[in-house]
Amino acid sequence: MDRMFRVLAFWTGIFTIMFYVGDMQKTALIFLVQTAFFLTLSYLKLSERMYMYLFGAYLTVFLVGFTWYTEFILVPGFGH
């Protein structure tokens, strides 16, 4: 399971680079923090159950944060 967190760190790192190249510094910083989080967790050698609990907590925090952002911050039609 620790290897899957390294895979997540790899992909969030790729997204970090792409967002930075696309001149989206705030988003790149968010993904850089996620990369560090996943990489740190991958080397802790936790039990598989604990990795699943942490991943579930991560998904819960993401869902709440994304819902809050889309409900209260996102301006509809901002691209036009």
Residue frames as qw, qx, qy, qz and C-alpha x, y, z in Angstrom:
[[0.000, 0.884, 0.467, 0.000, 0.00, 0.00, 0.00],
 [0.330, -0.734, 0.096, 0.586, 2.91, 2.34, 0.61],
 [0.379, -0.022, 0.593, 0.710, 3.82, 2.03, -3.05],
 [0.135, 0.702, 0.628, 0.308, 0.40, 3.29, -4.09],
 [0.204, -0.917, -0.168, 0.300, 0.99, 6.44, -2.06],
 [0.390, -0.434, 0.424, 0.693, 4.28, 6.87, -3.95],
 [0.283, 0.380, 0.697, 0.538, 2.31, 6.51, -7.19],
 [0.048, -0.893, -0.448, -0.003, -0.10, 9.20, -5.98],
 [0.348, -0.759, 0.118, 0.538, 2.89, 11.39, -5.09],
 [0.421, -0.053, 0.589, 0.688, 4.32, 10.85, -8.57],
 [0.172, 0.600, 0.647, 0.437, 1.11, 11.87, -10.32],
 [0.168, -0.934, -0.276, 0.153, 0.46, 14.87, -8.11],
 [0.441, -0.540, 0.296, 0.652, 4.08, 15.86, -8.80],
 [0.340, 0.244, 0.639, 0.645, 3.42, 15.64, -12.55],
 [0.007, -0.833, -0.518, -0.192, 0.33, 17.81, -12.09],
 [0.374, -0.795, -0.051, 0.474, 2.41, 20.26, -10.05],
 [0.406, -0.237, 0.465, 0.750, 4.86, 20.66, -12.91],
 [0.193, 0.470, 0.673, 0.537, 2.12, 21.03, -15.51],
 [0.147, -0.896, -0.417, 0.040, 0.24, 23.63, -13.47],
 [0.403, -0.677, 0.117, 0.605, 3.45, 25.56, -12.86],
 [0.344, -0.005, 0.577, 0.741, 4.32, 25.54, -16.57],
 [0.036, 0.634, 0.656, 0.408, 0.74, 26.65, -17.31],
 [0.064, 0.330, -0.161, 0.928, 1.25, 29.70, -15.08],
 [0.641, -0.561, -0.310, -0.423, -1.15, 28.50, -12.37],
 [0.245, 0.435, -0.668, 0.551, 1.02, 29.03, -9.29],
 [0.536, -0.301, 0.421, -0.667, -1.69, 28.65, -6.62],
 [0.950, 0.063, -0.049, -0.301, -2.87, 25.34, -8.03],
 [0.686, 0.420, -0.536, 0.255, 0.72, 24.16, -8.42],
 [0.066, -0.459, 0.629, -0.624, 1.35, 24.97, -4.76],
 [0.785, -0.166, 0.256, -0.539, -1.71, 22.98, -3.68],
 [0.953, 0.213, -0.200, -0.075, -0.52, 19.97, -5.67],
 [0.410, 0.528, -0.608, 0.429, 3.02, 20.37, -4.34],
 [0.408, -0.389, 0.557, -0.610, 1.66, 20.13, -0.79],
 [0.928, 0.025, 0.100, -0.358, -0.30, 17.03, -1.76],
 [0.765, 0.441, -0.448, 0.139, 2.83, 15.52, -3.29],
 [0.091, 0.494, -0.671, 0.546, 4.79, 16.09, -0.08],
 [0.677, -0.233, 0.377, -0.588, 1.90, 14.66, 1.96],
 [0.962, 0.164, -0.075, -0.204, 1.69, 11.47, -0.09],
 [0.616, 0.499, -0.534, 0.293, 5.45, 11.02, -0.24],
 [0.171, -0.480, 0.623, -0.593, 5.78, 11.47, 3.52],
 [0.811, -0.129, 0.299, -0.487, 3.00, 8.98, 4.21],
 [0.888, 0.326, -0.303, -0.110, 4.50, 6.42, 1.84],
 [0.491, 0.433, -0.643, 0.397, 7.67, 6.13, 3.93],
 [0.451, -0.493, 0.411, -0.620, 5.97, 5.75, 7.33],
 [0.334, 0.100, -0.937, -0.012, 5.47, 1.96, 6.92],
 [0.522, -0.087, 0.398, -0.749, 1.96, 2.01, 8.36],
 [0.418, 0.160, 0.892, -0.061, -0.44, -0.91, 8.30],
 [0.045, 0.258, 0.702, 0.662, -2.67, -1.35, 5.27],
 [0.172, -0.727, -0.664, 0.043, -5.73, -0.52, 7.35],
 [0.254, -0.691, -0.137, 0.663, -4.18, 2.77, 8.47],
 [0.165, -0.131, 0.504, 0.838, -3.31, 3.67, 4.86],
 [0.061, -0.494, -0.761, -0.416, -6.94, 3.05, 3.92],
 [0.240, -0.777, -0.485, 0.322, -8.18, 5.21, 6.79],
 [0.251, -0.525, 0.127, 0.803, -5.83, 8.03, 5.78],
 [0.090, 0.098, 0.650, 0.748, -6.90, 7.80, 2.15],
 [0.135, -0.658, -0.726, -0.146, -10.56, 7.87, 3.17],
 [0.259, -0.752, -0.268, 0.543, -9.90, 10.94, 5.32],
 [0.222, -0.276, 0.387, 0.851, -8.06, 12.58, 2.41],
 [0.002, 0.357, 0.737, 0.574, -11.00, 11.96, 0.09],
 [0.207, -0.754, -0.607, 0.145, -13.45, 13.32, 2.67],
 [0.257, -0.642, -0.031, 0.722, -11.44, 16.51, 3.14],
 [0.153, -0.054, 0.567, 0.808, -11.16, 16.91, -0.64],
 [0.055, -0.542, -0.765, -0.343, -14.91, 16.44, -1.15],
 [0.229, -0.803, -0.431, 0.342, -15.82, 18.95, 1.56],
 [0.271, -0.525, 0.178, 0.787, -13.24, 21.47, 0.30],
 [0.127, 0.103, 0.673, 0.721, -14.26, 21.11, -3.33],
 [0.097, -0.675, -0.716, -0.149, -17.96, 21.42, -2.49],
 [0.256, -0.770, -0.250, 0.528, -17.29, 24.53, -0.38],
 [0.246, -0.324, 0.379, 0.831, -15.19, 26.06, -3.17],
 [0.046, 0.285, 0.728, 0.621, -17.77, 25.42, -5.89],
 [0.176, -0.731, -0.660, 0.001, -20.62, 26.65, -3.71],
 [0.277, -0.874, -0.220, 0.333, -19.15, 29.82, -2.20],
 [0.331, -0.604, 0.322, 0.649, -16.12, 30.92, -4.25],
 [0.371, 0.115, 0.711, 0.586, -16.44, 29.79, -7.87],
 [0.319, 0.509, 0.062, -0.798, -18.01, 32.40, -10.12],
 [0.670, 0.383, 0.633, 0.057, -20.17, 30.77, -12.83],
 [0.554, 0.778, 0.232, 0.183, -19.13, 31.69, -16.35],
 [0.373, -0.812, 0.215, 0.395, -15.70, 33.01, -15.35],
 [0.595, -0.100, 0.573, 0.555, -14.15, 31.81, -18.60],
 [0.364, 0.646, 0.540, 0.398, -16.17, 34.10, -20.89]]
